[in-house]
Amino acid sequence: LKPLATQMDKISKGFSAFSKGAKKVAKSAGSITKGNKASSQSFFMLGGKIAAVIYTLTRVGTAIKGFIDKSSNYIENVNLFTVSMGSFANEAKAYAETVGEVMGIDPGEWMHSQGIFMTLATGFGVASDKAAIMSKNLTQLGYDISSFFNIDIGESMEKLQSGLAGELEPLRRIGYDLSQ
């Protein structure tokens, strides 16, 4: 029995030593797991920050593009307006800017519409001074139609331009019968 007791004592000490080693291994594995979690959270946070920067830069780029587009459109509108209005351009531009200040209307859009009406009217042989008055009044009417019928300004201007060109149906759809 004595050799059995000795063997049992050795086995017991071996299990005890094994247990201590297993605890050290488990503790090391736990610190590795914590390190991995910290690293993955760090990478996750970095990825989130990169995504936020990309999103912000995209938004800034889109805003800058919008500013450039609006500026280009304004320049093109003023050019069309100046060429089509001829000697009436300065007076008509001052009126467009006044309307813009008082009514909150974009002067560039106003000048675009008035320039188109001026071009149409002079193309039909209307005298320049009468065409300038006509283009101003038709532009005002376009804004009134837009407000009254709750339609887009561009759509109301197209309806008036069509009516001036002899196409009656677009104006008929909003209640104006020009066939008489």
Secondary structure, 3 states (H helix, E strand, C coil): CHHHHHHHHHHHHHHHHHHHHHHHHHHHHHHHHHHHHHHHHHHHHHHHHHHHHHHHHHHHHHHHHHHHHHHHHHHHHHHHHHHHHHHHHHHHHHHHHHHHHHHCCCHHHHHHHHHHHHHHHHHCCCCHHHHHHHHHHHHHHHHHHHHHHCCCHHHHHHHHHHHHCCCCHHHHCCCCCCCC
